[in-house]
C-alpha cells in the first residue's frame, strides 16, 4: 500500500512539473539601453533594482545607475516619481559599451527550461535580497545617525522638560511664598492702620485746649483719610504719617516751651486774638491789645480755650512779658486750673438751697419748727428743779417727827412738779396711806404729760424730713428725664438742675432728720430723768410715812 501511495504521489508531482513546464517563461526585463546612455523618467513604484531589471534584465546594474546619478540620487534616498535619471550603457562597466548576450534557453516544456527558470528566479531573488541588504546597510547608517540625533534631541527635550518642571516647582514655591508674604504684609497693614488710629485718638485726647485749632487740619485729615474711599492706601498713610510728623515736631517744641498765635475767650465772653505760651500742661494767653492776660484753660462744654485772668498784678505782668517777648517768668498754677474750677463751684447757702426747688420749703419749715420746739422744751426742762438729797432728808426727818409744818415749808421751797408733788403728799399726810399715794401719783402723771408734751413733734420731724428729701429726689429725677426727652443726654450742664434738686433735697432731709432725732432722744432722756426723780422722792416719802404712820388705820396695820 505504501508503494502504491508513493507511486501516486510521484505521478502527481510529475504532473505538476509538466504543467509548470508548459507555462511560457516570462522574459526578465527587456533591456532599455542601447549603445548610448539614455534618459529615463522614474515611474511610480520604481526602485534602483527595478529600474536595473528594466534596463539590463537584472538588478545588479543598480550600482551603475546610482554611480551615474550620484548627484541626483541622495544617499539613503529613493527615487521619486517624475525624476529623470541617466542609464549607463553597461551596468557592470559604464565605460564599456557592450550588451549581454542572453543565454540560450532550452526548448519549452522541458524540465531543463523549468529548472533554468527556477534558477533564474532564485538568483534574481537572491540578488534582490543582497541588494536589499545592501540598501538596508546603506540606509541604516543615516537612519542610525538620525536615530542618534533624535535620541539627542529627546535627551535635550527631557532636560528641558526637567528644567521646566524644576522651574515650575520653583515658581510654585515662589508663588506660595509670595502669597504668604502678601498675607503677612496685609496683616501688618491692618495692624499698622489700627496702631495709627489709636495713636491719632491718643494724640487728640492729649492735646491742650490751646492746641486744638493749631493741629485741627492735620488731625482731621488723618482721621477722615481711612473713611475716604477715593484715597489710595499710600495717600491714607501719607495723611497719617503727616500727623505723626506733626506730633514729633510738637514734642521737640514742647521741651523748652512753645509760643504760638491763637484765639481765646476772654472774661467778657469775647473771642480775642493773641499769643499762647505753652509749657507742659500749663498755658498762658495774652491778647494782641494786651487787655486780656491770664491762664488758658478749658471750660466744660466749650471747645475754645478760656482765659482766667490773674488776680495778682505781678503774675499778670510776668505772663504778659513772657507772651510778648518769648522769655521771662512763667506764672505756674500747680493745680493746672483746678483751683479756679473749684472756686467757680462755690455758692452761698441760699444759692445751694434754691437749687433744691419747692420741696425745700416744707423741709426748711419742718426744720425750723422742730428746732423751735426743741429749744422750747430744752428751756422748759432746764428750768425745772429736782429736790436734792439734803432737801429730801429734811422732809423725811420732819415727817418722822410729825412736823408737817416744816416738811410742807421745805417741799414748798422746791420749784417744779417734784415740789408740788411732795407738798400735796404732806398736805394729805393725815389721810390714809393709799390716798396719799394716789394724790402723789396723780401729780406724777400730770408732770409726765407736761414734760413729754411736744416731744413727739420732734420725733415726727426726724421721720418726715428724709421722706420729704426723697420726694424732692423723685421730682428732681423726673425733671431730669424731662430735660433728656427734650434736649437729649449730650448736654450734661442742662441736666445738672434736676440732679441738683434730687441730691440737695435728700441732703437737707438728712440734715433735718439727724439733729431732730438726736434732740428728741436728748429731751426725752431729760424728761424721763425728771419723772424718775419725782418717783424716787415719792417712794421715799411713802416709805417714811409707813414707818411713822399718821392715820389710825395705818397704825393698826
C-alpha positions in Angstrom: 0.0 0.0 0.0 2.8 2.3 0.8 4.5 1.7 -2.5 1.2 2.5 -4.3 0.8 5.6 -2.3 4.3 6.8 -3.1 3.7 6.0 -6.8 0.6 8.1 -6.8 2.4 11.0 -5.2 5.2 10.7 -7.7 2.7 10.8 -10.6 1.1 13.9 -9.1 4.5 15.6 -8.8 5.5 14.7 -12.3 2.2 16.1 -13.5 2.7 19.3 -11.7 6.2 19.7 -13.1 4.9 19.0 -16.5 2.1 21.6 -16.2 4.6 24.2 -14.9 6.9 23.4 -17.8 4.1 24.0 -20.2 3.7 27.6 -18.9 5.7 30.3 -21.0 8.8 31.7 -19.3 8.4 35.3 -18.6 11.2 37.5 -20.0 13.0 39.4 -17.3 13.3 42.9 -18.2 14.0 43.7 -21.7 17.0 46.0 -21.8 16.1 49.7 -22.3 19.6 50.8 -23.0 21.5 50.7 -26.2 25.0 51.6 -27.1 24.3 55.1 -25.8 23.3 56.3 -22.3 19.6 57.2 -22.2 17.4 59.3 -20.0 14.7 57.6 -18.0 11.8 59.2 -16.3 11.1 57.4 -13.0 7.6 55.9 -12.7 5.6 55.3 -9.6 6.9 52.4 -7.6 10.3 52.3 -9.3 13.4 51.4 -7.4 17.1 51.3 -8.4 16.9 47.5 -8.7 13.6 47.6 -10.5 15.0 50.1 -13.0 18.1 47.9 -13.3 16.0 44.9 -14.1 14.0 47.0 -16.7 17.2 48.4 -18.2 19.6 45.5 -18.0 17.4 42.5 -17.3 18.7 42.0 -13.7 19.1 44.0 -10.6 22.9 44.1 -10.4 23.1 47.2 -12.5 21.6 49.4 -9.7 25.2 50.4 -8.6 26.0 51.6 -12.2 22.7 53.6 -12.2 23.5 55.0 -8.8 27.0 55.9 -9.8 25.8 57.6 -13.0 23.2 59.6 -11.0 25.1 60.2 -7.7 24.4 63.8 -7.7 20.7 63.4 -8.3 20.0 60.5 -6.0 20.7 61.3 -2.4 22.3 58.7 -0.1 19.6 56.6 1.6 17.0 58.4 -0.5 14.8 56.7 -3.0 13.6 57.5 -6.5 10.8 60.0 -6.9 8.1 59.8 -9.5 9.0 62.0 -12.5 12.7 62.2 -11.6 14.8 61.9 -14.7 17.9 59.7 -14.3 20.7 58.6 -16.7 21.0 54.9 -17.6 24.6 54.0 -18.5 25.2 51.7 -21.4 26.6 48.8 -19.2 25.6 48.2 -15.7 28.9 46.3 -15.0 31.2 48.7 -16.6 29.8 52.1 -17.5 32.9 52.8 -19.7 32.5 49.6 -21.7 29.8 49.5 -24.3 28.6 46.0 -24.6 25.3 44.2 -24.3 24.9 41.0 -22.5 24.2 38.0 -24.6 21.2 36.2 -23.4 21.8 32.6 -22.5 20.2 30.2 -25.0 17.1 28.8 -23.4 16.2 25.2 -23.6 13.2 24.3 -25.6 9.9 24.8 -24.0 8.1 22.1 -22.0 11.3 20.5 -20.7 12.4 20.1 -17.2 15.7 21.9 -18.1 13.8 25.0 -19.0 11.7 24.9 -15.9 14.9 24.3 -13.8 16.6 27.2 -15.6 13.6 29.4 -14.9 13.5 28.5 -11.3 17.3 29.0 -11.0 16.9 32.5 -12.6 14.1 33.4 -10.3 16.2 32.2 -7.3 19.2 34.1 -8.5 17.0 37.2 -9.0 15.5 36.8 -5.6 19.0 36.3 -4.0 20.3 39.3 -5.9 17.3 41.3 -4.8 17.8 40.1 -1.3 21.5 41.1 -1.4 20.6 44.5 -2.9 18.0 44.9 -0.3 20.5 44.1 2.4 23.0 46.5 1.0 20.3 49.0 0.7 19.4 48.4 4.3 23.1 48.7 5.2 23.3 51.9 3.1 20.1 53.3 4.7 20.9 52.0 8.2 23.8 54.5 8.7 21.8 57.7 8.1 18.9 56.1 10.0 21.2 55.4 12.9 22.6 58.9 12.6 19.0 60.2 12.5 18.1 57.9 15.4 21.1 59.2 17.4 20.1 62.8 16.5 16.6 62.1 17.6 17.8 60.5 20.8 20.0 63.5 21.5 17.0 65.7 20.7 14.9 63.6 23.1 17.5 63.9 25.8 17.6 67.7 25.2 13.8 67.8 25.4 13.9 65.7 28.5 16.5 68.0 30.0 14.3 71.0 29.0 11.3 69.3 30.5 13.1 68.6 33.8 14.4 72.1 33.8 11.0 73.4 33.1 9.5 71.2 35.8 12.0 72.4 38.3 11.4 75.9 37.2 7.6 75.4 37.6 8.1 73.9 41.0 10.3 76.8 41.9 7.8 79.2 40.6 5.0 77.4 42.5 7.1 77.7 45.7 7.8 81.3 45.0 4.2 81.9 44.4 3.2 80.3 47.7 5.9 82.3 49.5 4.7 85.4 47.7 1.1 84.7 48.8 2.3 84.2 52.4 4.3 87.4 52.2 1.3 89.3 50.8 -0.9 87.9 53.6 1.8 88.9 56.1 2.0 92.3 54.7 -1.8 92.7 54.7 -1.8 91.7 58.4 1.0 94.2 59.0 -1.0 96.8 57.1 -4.1 96.1 59.3 -2.0 96.3 62.5 -0.4 99.5 61.4 -3.7 101.0 60.5 -5.1 100.2 63.9 -2.0 101.4 65.6 -2.1 104.7 63.7 -5.9 105.1 64.5 -5.2 104.5 68.2 -2.2 106.9 68.0 -4.5 109.6 66.5 -7.1 109.2 69.2 -4.4 109.4 71.9 -2.8 112.4 70.3 -6.1 114.2 70.1 -7.0 113.4 73.7 -3.6 114.7 75.0 -3.7 118.0 73.1 -4.0 121.0 75.3 -7.1 123.1 74.6 -4.9 125.8 73.2 -3.5 123.4 70.5 -6.8 122.1 69.1 -7.0 124.9 66.5 -3.3 124.6 65.7 -3.4 120.9 64.8 -7.0 120.8 63.7 -6.3 120.5 59.9 -3.7 117.7 60.1 -5.8 116.0 62.8 -9.0 116.0 60.7 -7.1 114.9 57.6 -5.6 111.9 59.4 -8.9 111.0 61.0 -11.0 111.2 57.8 -8.5 109.6 55.4 -9.4 106.0 56.2 -13.0 106.8 55.6 -12.4 108.4 52.2 -12.8 105.6 49.5 -11.3 107.9 46.8 -7.9 107.8 48.5 -5.4 105.0 47.9 -3.6 103.3 50.7 -0.5 105.3 50.1 -2.4 108.6 50.4 -4.0 107.4 53.6 -0.7 106.5 55.1 0.7 109.8 54.0 -2.0 111.7 55.8 -1.5 109.7 58.9 2.3 110.0 58.7 1.9 113.8 58.4 0.1 113.7 61.8 2.9 111.6 63.3 5.5 114.1 62.0 3.5 116.9 63.5 3.3 115.1 66.8 7.1 114.6 66.8 7.6 118.3 66.0 5.3 119.2 68.9 7.4 117.1 71.2 10.6 118.9 70.1 9.0 122.3 70.6 7.4 121.4 73.9 10.7 120.6 75.5 11.5 124.2 76.2 8.0 125.6 75.9 6.2 126.7 72.8 4.8 130.1 71.8 2.2 130.4 69.0 -0.7 132.5 67.9 -4.3 131.6 68.5 -7.7 132.8 69.8 -9.2 132.5 73.3 -12.4 133.5 75.0 -11.8 136.4 77.4 -13.5 137.0 80.7 -16.3 139.0 79.0 -17.1 136.2 76.6 -15.4 137.9 73.6 -13.0 135.9 71.4 -9.6 137.6 71.4 -6.6 137.0 69.1 -3.3 136.8 70.8 -0.4 134.6 71.7 -0.2 131.4 73.7 2.8 130.2 75.7 2.5 126.6 76.4 4.9 124.9 78.9 4.0 121.3 79.6 0.3 121.1 80.7 0.1 124.8 81.6 -0.6 127.7 79.2 -0.9 131.5 79.4 -2.5 133.9 76.9 -2.0 137.5 76.1 -4.3 139.2 73.6 -2.8 141.4 70.9 -4.2 144.5 72.5 -2.9 143.5 76.0 -6.2 143.7 77.6 -6.7 140.0 78.4 -3.9 138.2 80.1 -4.3 135.0 82.1 -4.0 131.3 82.2 -5.7 129.4 79.3 -7.9 126.6 80.4 -10.8 124.6 79.1 -14.3 125.2 80.4 -16.9 122.5 80.4 -18.9 122.5 77.2 -16.6 124.8 75.3 -14.1 123.9 72.5 -12.3 127.3 72.8 -9.7 128.0 75.4 -11.0 130.2 78.2 -8.7 132.8 79.8 -8.8 133.0 83.5 -7.4 136.4 84.5 -4.7 136.6 87.1 -5.7 138.3 90.3 -2.1 139.1 91.2 -0.7 142.0 89.2 2.8 140.5 89.4 1.7 137.3 87.7 -0.2 139.2 85.1 2.8 141.3 84.2 5.1 138.3 84.1 2.7 136.4 81.8 2.3 139.5 79.5 6.0 139.9 79.1 6.5 136.2 78.5 3.9 136.1 75.8 5.1 139.3 74.2 8.9 138.6 74.3 9.1 134.9 74.4 11.2 134.8 77.6 10.6 135.6 81.2 9.0 134.1 84.3 6.1 131.7 83.8 3.4 132.1 86.5 2.6 128.5 87.0 -0.6 127.3 88.6 0.3 124.0 90.4 -3.4 122.9 90.3 -3.5 123.4 86.5 -6.7 125.4 86.8 -8.4 123.1 89.1 -8.3 125.8 91.8 -10.2 128.2 89.6 -12.7 125.5 88.8 -13.3 124.6 92.4 -13.6 128.3 93.2 -16.2 128.7 90.5 -18.3 125.9 92.0 -18.6 127.7 95.3 -22.0 129.0 96.1 -23.8 130.7 99.0 -26.2 128.8 101.3 -29.2 130.5 99.8 -28.0 129.5 96.2 -27.5 126.0 97.4 -30.9 125.8 99.0 -32.6 127.4 96.0 -31.3 124.6 93.7 -33.4 122.2 95.8 -36.7 123.5 94.4 -40.1 123.8 96.0 -39.5 120.7 98.1 -37.0 122.7 100.2 -39.9 124.8 101.6 -41.6 122.1 103.7 -38.2 120.7 104.7 -36.9 124.0 105.9 -40.2 124.8 107.6 -40.2 121.4 109.4 -36.6 122.1 110.4 -37.5 125.5 111.9 -40.5 124.1 113.8 -38.5 121.2 115.2 -35.7 123.4 116.2 -38.1 125.8 117.9 -39.9 123.0 119.7 -36.7 121.5 120.8 -35.4 124.8 122.0 -38.6 125.5 123.9 -38.6 122.0 125.5 -34.9 122.4 126.5 -35.6 125.7 128.2 -38.7 124.2 129.9 -36.9 121.1 131.1 -33.8 123.1 132.1 -35.9 125.4 134.3 -37.4 122.5 136.3 -35.6 121.7 139.5 -35.5 118.4 141.2 -35.1 118.0 145.0 -31.7 117.2 146.1 -30.8 114.7 148.8 -30.5 117.3 151.5 -33.9 118.6 151.0 -35.4 115.2 150.8 -33.6 114.3 154.0 -35.0 117.3 155.9 -38.5 116.5 154.6 -38.2 112.9 155.7 -36.9 113.9 159.1 -39.7 116.3 159.7 -42.3 113.7 158.6 -40.7 111.2 161.1 -41.1 113.8 163.9 -44.7 114.6 162.7 -43.6 118.1 162.0 -45.8 118.7 159.0 -45.3 122.4 159.0 -41.5 122.1 158.5 -42.0 119.4 155.9 -44.5 121.4 154.0 -42.4 124.5 154.1 -39.3 122.7 152.7 -41.4 121.0 150.0 -42.9 124.4 149.0 -39.4 125.7 148.6 -38.7 123.2 145.9 -39.7 124.5 142.4 -41.2 122.3 139.8 -43.5 119.4 139.7 -41.5 117.5 142.3 -42.1 120.2 144.9 -45.8 120.3 144.1 -46.0 116.5 144.4 -44.2 116.5 147.9 -46.3 119.4 149.1 -49.5 117.6 148.1 -48.5 114.4 149.8 -47.6 116.2 153.0 -51.0 118.1 152.9 -52.8 114.7 152.9 -50.4 113.0 155.3 -53.2 112.7 157.9 -55.2 110.7 155.3 -54.8 107.0 154.7 -51.6 106.0 153.1 -53.3 104.8 149.9 -54.9 108.1 149.4 -51.6 109.9 149.9 -50.1 107.6 147.3 -52.8 108.3 144.8 -52.6 112.0 145.2 -48.8 111.9 144.6 -49.2 109.6 141.6 -51.7 112.0 140.1 -49.1 114.7 140.4 -46.5 112.5 138.7 -48.8 111.7 135.8 -49.6 115.4 135.4 -45.9 116.3 135.4 -45.2 113.5 132.9 -47.7 114.7 130.4 -46.3 118.2 130.7 -42.7 117.2 130.4 -43.3 115.0 127.4 -45.5 117.4 125.5 -44.3 118.4 122.0 -41.6 115.8 122.1 -43.5 113.6 119.6 -43.4 116.5 117.1 -39.6 116.5 117.2 -39.7 112.7 116.5 -42.1 113.2 113.7 -39.9 115.8 112.2 -37.0 113.4 112.3 -39.0 110.8 110.5 -40.7 113.1 107.9 -37.6 115.1 106.8 -36.0 112.1 104.9 -39.3 111.4 103.3 -39.6 114.9 102.1 -36.0 114.7 100.8 -36.9 111.5 98.9 -39.9 113.3 97.4 -37.5 116.0 96.2 -35.3 113.3 94.8 -38.1 111.8 92.8 -39.3 115.2 91.4 -35.7 116.0 90.5 -35.2 112.8 88.6 -38.5 113.3 86.8 -37.3 116.8 85.8 -34.0 115.3 84.6 -35.8 112.8 82.4 -38.0 115.6 81.0 -34.9 117.5 80.0 -33.4 114.4 78.4 -36.5 113.9 76.4 -36.4 117.5 75.2 -32.6 118.2 74.8 -31.1 114.7 74.8 -28.3 113.5 77.0 -25.4 115.3 75.3 -25.6 118.5 77.3 -24.6 117.5 80.9 -24.9 121.0 82.1 -28.6 121.2 81.2 -29.2 118.0 83.2 -27.5 119.3 86.3 -30.5 121.2 87.5 -32.7 118.1 88.1 -29.8 116.2 89.5 -29.0 119.0 91.9 -32.6 119.2 93.1 -32.6 115.4 93.7 -29.4 115.4 95.7 -29.9 118.7 97.6 -33.4 117.7 98.9 -32.0 114.4 100.1 -29.1 116.2 101.7 -31.3 118.7 103.6 -33.8 116.0 104.5 -31.0 114.1 106.3 -29.6 117.4 107.7 -33.0 118.0 109.4 -33.7 114.4 110.4 -30.4 113.6 112.1 -30.3 116.6 114.5 -34.1 116.2 115.2 -33.6 112.6 116.1 -30.7 113.5 118.5 -32.7 116.3 120.1 -35.7 114.1 120.6 -33.5 111.5 122.3 -31.8 114.1 124.5 -35.0 115.8 125.5 -36.8 112.5 126.1 -34.0 111.4 128.3 -34.0 114.6 130.2 -37.8 114.5 130.8 -37.6 110.9 131.9 -34.9 111.8 134.4 -37.2 114.4 136.0 -40.0 111.9 136.2 -37.8 109.3 137.7 -36.5 111.8 140.3 -40.2 112.6 141.2 -41.0 108.9 141.6 -37.9 108.4 143.7 -38.9 111.2 146.0 -42.5 109.9 146.2 -41.3 106.4 147.1 -39.0 107.8 149.9 -41.9 109.9 151.3 -44.3 107.0 151.3 -41.8 104.7 153.0 -41.2 107.3 155.7 -45.0 107.7 156.2 -45.2 103.9 156.5 -42.5 104.0 159.2 -44.2 106.8 161.2 -47.9 106.4 160.4 -50.2 109.4 160.9 -53.6 107.8 160.4 -55.2 105.3 162.8 -55.8 102.8 160.0 -52.1 102.9 159.2 -51.2 102.5 162.9 -53.5 99.4 163.2 -51.9 97.9 160.1 
